[in-house]
Amino acid sequence: MALALLSVTWLTSAYSVIKIESILFSAANYLGFVSSKNWGISVTQAVTKSSSGKGILYTLIAYVAWGVLPLYWKALKQVPATEILAHRILWSCVFVGGLIIWSRGLKDLRREISGGKDLLATVLGSLLISVNWLTYIWAVNNNQVIETSLGYYINPLFTVLLGMLVLRERIDRWQAISLLIGLAAVLIKTVTYGRVPWVALGLTFSFGLYSLIKKFYKLSPINGLAMETLFVTPLALAYLTFKQVEGTGSFGTAGVETTLLLLLAGVVTATPLLWFAQGAKLIPLSTVGFIQYLSPTIGLLLGIFVFKEPFTASDLVSFGLIWCAVALYSLSRKEFLDFIRLKSLSQSR
């Protein structure tokens, strides 16, 4: 029942984000991180009040939440992945729809979906995120949490590549080298496994493309998520109805805790998507790619130390290359280099 309580806690998470911003601002002032004399701008204002700062905050919280999700899916391992996904879609639609009605946002939703381009992007996003969730849930409940973490380690590099090729975001030679190192890690994994790591690559491609498509949405985060779930809800509802009529459905028949976890699956997965959608709109795609390493790090630790999945020497080589690639890309980013220069200047005064 502890996981069910975690789901209920997520119900209040959107409100908590606002509070977190205030807490960060107060804590930074108390600890003396604000120094307008040396920096010319308040660090906490940059983090908590600027658009990019809020984007980073939303994205960070989203990826931490995603990192601990394997604990939730493991509690539902007796339920088929397709059925879990169908419940996630259905109850996400109910949850997000309820938020829109409660906030009197139906008029805004009708106005925003008037454009055909947004509708097409939303349909594609809906399909991609559904594929991503199905792959992820199946992998977690088939003891492949470590491979899911590999996929999400690769995903930031793939996201950077998409940003470069599609959005014309510029990268330097060191960042290009980091992409090549990431490719080498995938090739090593393929050779040592004797098969293509389809779970890792499936998660990488589906979520990377989903991240790209979100950049083209003109819909607000909550309306975008509402439309994404609405498009696939009829399929999910039809599938669940068939399962219940056939007598093989888990909802209401597999115990109170399982039923409650299925019911709250929409909340647990919708809120991080709302945070991610908000964050992706406020920061560059390359920055999103950098932050994404949080989720696979948590997943990797869970896979090794909690779920006791094997972690071989070849795994260590592959992950080591990915970590090097992420570190190289991160250290070569303009924002990081500018931070170092500013800090050096402030210390020299």
Secondary structure, 3 states (H helix, E strand, C coil): CHHHHHHHHHHCHHHHHHHHHHHHHHHHHHHCCCCHHHHCCCHHHHHHCCHHHHHHHHHHHHHHHHHCHHHHHHCCCCCCHHHHHHHHHHHHHHHHHHHHHHCCCHHHHHHHCCCHHHHHHHHHHHHHHHHHHHHHHHHHCCCCHHHHHHHHHHHHHHHHHHHHHCCCCCCCHHHHHHHHHHHHHHHHHHHHHCCCCHHHHHHHHHHHHHHHHHCCCCCCHHHHHHHHHHHHHHHHHHHHHHHHHHCCCCCCCCCHHHHHHHHCHHHHHHHHHHHHHHHHHHCCHHHHHHHCCHHHHHHHHHHHHHCCCCCCHHHHHHHHHHHHHHHHHHHCCHHHHHHHHHHHHHHHC
